[in-house]
Amino acid sequence: MVSCSIDKGASSISFDEYVISDISTLFDAEESAEFQSPLSILTVDGGALLFDGGAHQFVKMSDDWTRLFTFGEEGRGPGEFQQVNRVWENEEGFLIYDRPNAKFVQFDRQGRWIDDRTFDHSSFNLDFLLSPASIGLIEPNLLAISTDGYNGSLAVLLDSISGSTTYLGEASGDYVTSIAHDRPKMIRDVQSGIIPGHLQNSVILKSNQSGLFLYQTTTAILEKYSHSGELLWTENVLFPFQEDLMDHMFAVNSDRLNRGLFMSHNYLFNYVVSMTTTEEGVAFQLNLTDENAVAVAWISNDGEDISIVHYEGMEHRPTQIAVQSDVKDPYILFLNLFEGQIYRAAWPL
């Protein structure tokens, strides 16, 4: 472990650094047919919950990576879902948000269907609900949803029963929906060194029992809110080795757009790749100019303790992380949905 500090004007943020090189491969699509197409992974009580998009079902794995059971079926009927837009572990078991069917689907901890709960986003007359980039579950009927800058905000707490709203954060740009952006203007903006409007207000939302974490992906600002929407603290978490990242992203995307390609999925002007919470705090995989490097930052619930864990030896950059801290030997899982790979390593915090 190495202790470092970041100077930011008159203040200094200290953090500890760890290096982990012992990485195990749990699944590689080129070598195994255990899963058809792993799309998401979540650590839960007693192991991990993986969604296999090819089979359209969930797979519960134990902490020692033994298959325990599967559940889920594609469709529009009771207990069925068309898409898995988000999944959470709650007191009853596992809750799935299926946007095309406008509902939540609740399963118990053995994967048995309990009920469907209607969530018709069109009834709230809020444009950003058509395709929210991030959505979090605070309480059974309380959702945290990204707003793309709507009403000058970054997110909203929405009571799905009463329809009451509490807006959070200050938008970095105008309200532009990701499904209605002007592509020619986007190209001009990128070539001029301006972050496209539909990305300026991008956030990732995650919660635990202590509150809601809101990370602004284009500014590296992390905010912590109470479950009622009170701002508890704000932290700038742009690390020294990310200082050249934004220039790198502009260069990569300008070149791709000039060649008639889409922007790079690795470099959508985001300082963070993915984010997850534990009971102790929030962890997020940092975006880096070196596509073969993997670093995960962790911040405690009170915002006082910061650590960075560098992981060495992964063949491809992961797209999602999940941390299991409530076991004797804490670990972190890495998923690369493009390459079909799942890695595991120690979590030292």
Secondary structure, DSSP 8 states (H G I E B T S, - for coil): -EEEEEEETTEEEEEEEEEE---EEEEETTT--S-S-EEEEEEETTEEEEEETTTTEEEEEETT--EEEEE--BSSSTT-BS--SEEEE-SSEEEEEETTTTEEEEEETTS-EEEEEE--GGGGT-GGGGS-S-EEEEETTEEEEE-TTGGG-SEEEEETTT--EEEES--SS----TTS--HHHHHHHHHTT---HHHHT-EEEEEETTEEEEEETTTTEEEEE-TTS-EEEEEE---GGGTTHHHHHHHHHHHHHHTT----TT-SS-SEEEEEE-SSEEEEEE--SSTT-EEEEEEETTS--EEEEEE---SS--SEEEEE-SSSS-EEEEEETTTTEEEEEE---
